[in-house]
Amino acid sequence: MAVTGEIEQQVAIGKHALWEEDFSGTCQRECFCASCFHAFCTHCCWDHHEPTIHMVFPVAADSAGRPVFATHGPDGGRIHPDFVEDILAAQDYATRLPWDSFCLLCSTAFAAAACPDHHRHHHPRSPDAVLRVEQRGGRHCVRCTGSEWWFPYVEQVLDDPVEDDGDEQLLPVLTTRPGTCKQCGDTYIGHAILICSDSCRVSYRRDLAGRRQRREVRQAARAAADSDAAVVVGDGGAGGEIENQVVLGKQALWVADFSGTCRRECFCASCFHAFCTHCCWHHHEPSIHMVFPIAADSAGRPVFATHGPDGGRVHPDFVEDILAAQDYATRLLWNAFCLLCHTAFNSPQPRALTTTATTTRACPTPSSASSSAAAATACAARGLRNSEWWFPYVEQLLDEDHDGGDEQLLPVLTTRPGTCKQCGGPHTGRAVVICSDSCGESYRRDLAGRRRPRREVRQAARAAVAKQLIDRLTTSIS
């Protein structure tokens, strides 16, 4: 989406607002929109739920956190139908949600939990300019990659990263107060944010140039690392683009701990299928499919809107029956990994997926199944005799096998981002690295001198046994 001059002006204003923002405020849902069936905070969502267009009702919360709202009008008639009142009463109007996002187009901070689709609702015709904000060491930091379209406009507001995992960085906001020098912080009567003296101006420009140079060096280093990782090996079976995806997927598998879960939280009325947004959102794209969010009550029953604002049914009976029959409460453990999506997910038939070109099966060994931490390190890839086309790309991640006859169970040598993949010690650099020459030598020796030869020996032994059985059967038949 093109960045127009008007958008650039909005972002410039938003940058100055970000400079002054201390993120000390909170959002609280204090109104209900009967047009959208949604409770919202007037601080960040008032423009979207404009009362002249939408049906908006103020809602308070009592001391116990229960919603307080008018149920009957002056003439004694009901204000809301039963189903609208049920949805209204089910919202949370008491919790104060800390600000953890900033919109450069609105020039305001807000809570992502209060306005999760801020860009889509407020700026659908503009590029996304919502910044994710996290707190580290008492400082508010923007999480980004440095490649976002808005980054050049706000980089002067951001300090050197306090975290850098290779893909994303945490950049502290150089917060200042209105009426103070943005370099030394002294009080200065003038514009909102400015430089108080020539010496501060020189220091400011020098610091900005230094931060920019350090970012460019880090970006160049990451680009070189990505270029090295994306070397096309060429096995005659997969294209270069797929091979590059698998190489990146291997890095993600290296740091995956399989501790997450999937839960069906939406229903697609185009596919008649409940799905988890973690792994299936791109397939059930709302701009193409009819997708409805579904919650689960304390008893595990699905909670969804059955009637629209006009009192008409949202779904036909047969669709509602299919929707209500799905399980939206159970959390499903991740037991599969896609090398092309670079993500772990839950598969109801992980064994069937082992025959595909892109998926490995992850499972804990029985001895470690009781501990989530131990189970995470005991995850294994189940393969068919190392014959999968993707095996050469990921074999360096896999340890000695637990041979089950037809298949092997190969534990994943899981490591943490920012640690050496041989010794496990901390290391500042790319996501998965070797910390020293000695670790590099040990790593290559373990891979080439131990694990790989033993696999080849076992494969040769199995092939020899199979040949003997075939020879015996042939002799007995003849």
Stockholm file with secondary structure:
# STOCKHOLM 1.0

chainA/1-478         MAVTGEIEQQVAIGKHALWEEDFSGTCQRECFCASCFHAFCTHCCWDHHEPTIHMVFPVAADSAGRPVFATHGPDGGRIHPDFVEDILAAQDYATRLPWDSFCLLCSTAFAAAACPDHHRHHHPRSPDAVLRVEQRGGRHCVRCTGSEWWFPYVEQVLDDPVEDDGDEQLLPVLTTRPGTCKQCGDTYIGHAILICSDSCRVSYRRDLAGRRQRREVRQAARAAADSDAAVVVGDGGAGGEIENQVVLGKQALWVADFSGTCRRECFCASCFHAFCTHCCWHHHEPSIHMVFPIAADSAGRPVFATHGPDGGRVHPDFVEDILAAQDYATRLLWNAFCLLCHTAFNSPQPRALTTTATTTRACPTPSSASSSAAAATACAARGLRNSEWWFPYVEQLLDEDHDGGDEQLLPVLTTRPGTCKQCGGPHTGRAVVICSDSCGESYRRDLAGRRRPRREVRQAARAAVAKQLIDRLTTSIS
#=GR chainA/1-478 SS CCCCHHHHHHHHHHHHHHHHCCCCCEECCCEEETTTTEEECHHHHTTTTCTTTSCEEECEECTTSCEECCCBCTTSCBSSCHHHHHHHHTSCCSCCEECCEEETTTTEEECTTTCTTHHHHHCTTSCCCEEEEEEETTEEEEEECSCSTTHHHHGGGBCSCSEECSSCEEEEBCCCCTTEETTTCCBCSSSSEECCSHHHHHHHHHHHHHHHHHHHHHHHHHHHHHHHHTCCCCCSSSCHHHHHHHHHHHHHHHHCCCCCEECCCEEETTTTEEECHHHHTTTTCTTTSCEEECEECTTSCEECCCBCTTSCBSSCHHHHHHHHTSCCSCCEECCEEETTTTEEECCSCHHHHTTSSSEEECCCCGGGTTCHHHHHHTCEEEESTTCSTTHHHHGGGBCCCEECSSSEEEEBCCCCTTEETTTCCBCSSSSEECCSHHHHHHHHHHIIIIIHHHHHHHHHHHHHHHHHHHHHHHHHHC
#=GC SS_cons         CCCCHHHHHHHHHHHHHHHHCCCCCEECCCEEETTTTEEECHHHHTTTTCTTTSCEEECEECTTSCEECCCBCTTSCBSSCHHHHHHHHTSCCSCCEECCEEETTTTEEECTTTCTTHHHHHCTTSCCCEEEEEEETTEEEEEECSCSTTHHHHGGGBCSCSEECSSCEEEEBCCCCTTEETTTCCBCSSSSEECCSHHHHHHHHHHHHHHHHHHHHHHHHHHHHHHHHTCCCCCSSSCHHHHHHHHHHHHHHHHCCCCCEECCCEEETTTTEEECHHHHTTTTCTTTSCEEECEECTTSCEECCCBCTTSCBSSCHHHHHHHHTSCCSCCEECCEEETTTTEEECCSCHHHHTTSSSEEECCCCGGGTTCHHHHHHTCEEEESTTCSTTHHHHGGGBCCCEECSSSEEEEBCCCCTTEETTTCCBCSSSSEECCSHHHHHHHHHHIIIIIHHHHHHHHHHHHHHHHHHHHHHHHHHC
//
